[in-house]
Amino acid sequence: AGTFLFCAVMTAWVRYDFSKQASNENSISGYLSDFKDGFRLIRANTILPFILLIGAMLNGIFAPIGAFQASYIGDYLHMDANMLSILSISMSACMALGSFLVPFLLKVFARRTVLFWSFLLLFPVYLLLTFAPYTTALWPAALTILAFGWSGVCVGVLSVLFSSIFMETVPKDYMARISGISNALLMCISPFITLICSALALFLPIPAIFFLCGVLFSVFSLCIRRMKGFSAIK
């Protein structure tokens, strides 16, 4: 609430004279022209298509977990809503930890190496979620919390890398239009993967779907090393 209040106060101090803009910039043809220019830049750039794909997959990683989280905890782990809160706290805290670790990792490894291993190390997350329901005592809860925390660290690292590479690659004059295309792509991938997972749920148990997702994301991690955009990242 305090953050929203602060933003509202700061916004009230913003002053911008929109009358200085040319009238044709607000026309439909102007928007379409900007949109086309953004796609031209993406096609001409080696890194941009790659980093947009990374962003889309980064958004899609949590789609299966988000789609089945409540059912998984209730039907397979036989736990209540308190577990949802614990998992959310675990993931959020570990995402912050992952973001904090990025500068230290980049002192030792190249960015593309950190990017590759952060994606590949998400496979154990889905592996833990696959086998956690079949353990006993406190192990189901412990393995699930570990999985969410582990995923938080990896995604925290990937988010920082995605943002930094995106900012460095996109020219200043194209930032708005490329950001718009990027946001549209990133928002589309989650419902698409959720729809596929929902269809799979008609035939497979949720742990099996998690295992399948882990394998697919691992294959994707291995494939990105062969892409031109990956080798272009320093």
Disulfide bonds with the S-S distance in Angstrom:
none
